[in-house]
Amino acid sequence: MIDSNDLARPRRAALFLAIAMAAPAALAQDSSDDSDFDTGGKLLLTGGVTQLEGAAGGGLTPWAVIGGYGSREQIGANAFYTRVNVGDYHLDDAGVLIGFYDRVELSYAQQRFDTEQVGAALGLGEGFTFKQDVIGLKVRVAGDAVLDSDSAMPQIAVGLQYKKNNQGAVLDFIGAKDDSGVDVYVTATKLFLAQGVLLNGTVRFTKANQIGILGFGGDKNDSYKPQFEFSAAYLLTRKLAIGAEYRMKPDNLGIAREDDWFDVFVAYAPTRNVSVTLAYADLGNIVIKDNQRGLYASLQVGF
């Protein structure tokens, strides 16, 4: 018998690729005027926003860029707050990051996942909340996402994210092997400045269930497996970008099938120090609820 989840993954991947390929043709405009991007440090919006686990990147996946607008002689920093509302759950997420000399990024995020009515249905109580702390480190190891724009060489970074969940007893009951874990990833990012197109690819080695909200490892699998993540963004103006992301995820728990994630987003930076991101996110199945889709909204302030 064919699992509907097996069919959903290629459909979502195909939709992501279609958006990534169509954006430059449908929205082509000249982005080659460097004055449109001048911020006194990095180019506006090219430092990314802040993803769910606290690293600079898209909303779902880290990029190789170092957060903040600091140049190679400066220190930059961001603070963010994100809210994700899907059909039966919501997530509140906040944190900070510091970028050192466009080389090293340190980050911290705290996630609060509210199970709403599903918590009551599972016997945990209405509004039962999982809290997770995430400490991140990212190091740029090669290339430059922007300055080497005449070269195909992307910026490459390696990173790790240590995650600690506060509901160890519940996680053990549902079959997770641990309440903490470490994700390791390698990511490559390139901005084709003349075309206004940014592309990113990430491979993540992880055992996290629902990014760690449901613990790490499980009865189906308790080993690290590579998961691939992709982002594409198009700079409509120096202040406005659109894009899409696709994040593959492991499926370790017998009690709770896990789907890949997908979003389409709009990011707007009214000033150098403030950016706002809105997205439509499709998170698939989460525990006993299918078709978890809804709004992702994030506010970032920094320098």
N, C-alpha and C positions, 0 to 999 in steps of 0.2 A: 504494500500500500504506500502511496506517495504522501509524505508529510507536507501539509500546507506551508510549514515553515521553510521547507526546502525550495518551494516555489517562490516564496516571498523574497528570499535573499537575492536571487538574480534579477527580479523585477525592480527592487530598490536600487541595486547597483546600476542597472541600465538607466533608470531615471536620473541618478546622479550624473552619469556620463553624458547623458543628453543635455542636461542643464549646463555642465561644464563646457561642452563643445559649442552649444548654441549661444552662450552669452556674448563672446566677442563679435560674432556675426550680427546678432540682433541688436546690439547696443554699441556698435563701434563708434568711437570718437577719439580725437587726438588727445593723448595723455602725455605727450612728450615735453610739454612746457614745464621745466623743473620748478619754475616759480609757483606753480599751482600746488606744489607739494612742500614748500619750504616751511619748516617749523623751527629752525635754529638748531636742530639735532637730527634725529631720524626723520624720514619722510612721514607725513601725516597718514595714520591708519596702517602703516607698514609694520608697526610693532605688534599688530594683532590686537585682539581683545583678550579677555581672560576666560579660559575654558573651565569646565566644571570642577576639575581637580586643582585649579589654581595656577596653571602654567599659562604663559602667553601663547596665543594661537587663535583658533576658532572657538566656537562654543563647546563643541564635543571633543576636539582633538588638539593636542599641542602642535605648534609649529617650531621650526628651528630658530626663529627670531628670539631675541632676548627682550623681555618686557621692559616697559618704560621708554622714554624718549632720549635717554642718555646716549651720547656718542662714545667713541673709544677712549675719550678722556674724561668721561662723566659717569655719574651714578644716577640711575632713574628708578622710579617706583610707581606702582599702581595699587589702588584699593578697589574692590569690586563687590557688588551685591547682585545675585541672580535669583530669579524665581521661575520655576518651571511648573506649570499647571497642565496636567493631562487628565484624562477622563475620571480616574478613580484615586489619584494620588496627587501630592504636590511636594516640591523640593525647594527649600530655602538654602542658599549657598552664599557664603561671604568669605573674603580673605584678602591677603596682601601679597605683593611680591616686590623684590628689589633686584634690579639689574646692575651688575658691576662691569663698567667699561665695555659694554656690548660683548661680553665674553661669558659671564657666569650669572645665572639667575637662581635665586632662592625664593621659595613661595610657601605659603600656608593657606589652607582653606578648611572651613568647617561646613559640612553638609548636614542638613536636618531633613530627613525623608519622612513625611507624614502619611500614614496608611489610611487616614480618614475612615470611611465606613468599612473598608476591607479589613481593617484591624479587628473590628467587632466580629465580622464573619469568621475570622480565623481564631477567635477566642483570645485575642491579645488586648482587646479594649478599643473602643472608638478613638481615633486620633493617635494610636500608638506610633511612636517616633523612633526611628533609627538615627543615631548621630554618628558621624564619621569625621575624624581629623585626618588631613592629608598634608604631609610635608614633602616638598618637591625640591629637586636640584636639577638644573640643566646647564650644560656646558657646550658652547659653540666650538667645534673642533676643526672646521674647514669651510672655505668658501665665504661668499657674502651674498645675501639674498637680493641686495639692491645695487651696490656700488659696482659689481662686476656684471652689469646688465648686458654687456656685449658678449659675455661668455655664457655657455650653457651650464657651467658649473653652479649648482645650487649651494645654498648655505646648509651645512649639516651640523646637527647637534645630537648629543646623547643625554638622556635624562633618566631619573628615577623618581618614583613617588611612593613614599611610605604611608600606608593607610592603617588606621586603627579604628575599629567599630566598637561602640559601647554596649552592644547587646549580645555578649558572648553566649549566654544561656539559650537565648532564642535561636541563634545561629546554629548552635550545636543540635538543637531539637530538629531543625529542618534539614540537617545533614551536611552543613558546611564543616570543613575540617579546621578552620582557624578563624579568629576574629581580627587578625591583622595580616598584612602582606605587603609585598613590594612589587610594583610594576617597573619594568625596565623598558625603555624605548629608544629607538633611533629614528630621527626625523629629518627630512630634507625639504627646503622651501626655496622657491625662486619667484621673484617678481620680474616680469617682462615689462619694464617701465613704459616703453614706447606704446605698447598695446594695452597697458593698464590691467594686465592679467597676473594673478598670483596663483601658483599651484603648489600643493603640499602633499607629501606622502609620508606616512609614519608606520613603522612596524613596532608593535608592543608585545612584550612577553609578560603574560599575566595569568593568574589563577582567580582573579576577582569575579565574583558573582554580582551582576548589576553594578559594576564599578566598585564593588566592595560593600555596598549597602546590605547585601545578603551574604557577607562574609567571603571566604576564599577557599577554593577547592570544594569537592563534594563527593557524593557516592558514585557519580558517573565518571569523574576525572579529578585527580589531585596533582596534576603536573603542569608545568608551564607550557603554554602553547602560543605560537605567534599569531597575533591578530592584526589585520591591516586596517589603516584609517586613511581617508583621503579628504582633501579640501580643495575647493576652487573658488576664487573670488575675482570680481571684476570691479575696477574703480570707475564708477560713473563720473565722479568729480573728485576733487581733492578731499572732499569731506564725506563722500557717500560711496559705499560699496555694497554689492550684492553677491551672494554666493550660495554654495551648497556643501554639505559634509556627509560622509558615510563612514560609520564606525562598526567594524566587525567585533563580535564579542563571543566569549566561550560559552559553553552550555554544560555546566558541571553538576547541576542539581537535578535529581530525578523528580523532586516535588514541584519544580518551577522551571518550565522551559524558558530559555532566554533567546531573544531575537536581536538582530543587528539594529543599530540606530541610524536615523537619517534626519537631516534638517535642511531647510532653505532659509536664508537669513538676509537681513538688511542691517548694515552698520552705518551709523551716522556720527560724525565728530563735529559738533557745532563750534568747539574751540579746541585748542591744542591739548587742554587738560581734561576734557570730558568727552566720553563716547557712550553711545547708547546702541544696543543691539536688540533687535526683535527677530524672532524666528518661529516658523512652524516646525514642530518636532514630531517625528513618528518613532516611538520607543517600542512598538510591538507589544509582546506579551510581558507582563510583570506579575509574577506569582499566579493568581487565579483569574486575572483579568487580561483579556486580549485587547488589541486595537487601542493602545494607550497613546493618544495623539493630543496635541494641544500647543499652547503658547509658551515660548521661552522669551524672557525679557531680562536684560542685564544692563547695569549702569556701572561705568568704570571712570574713576578719576585718577589723575597721575601727572607725572612730569618726566 
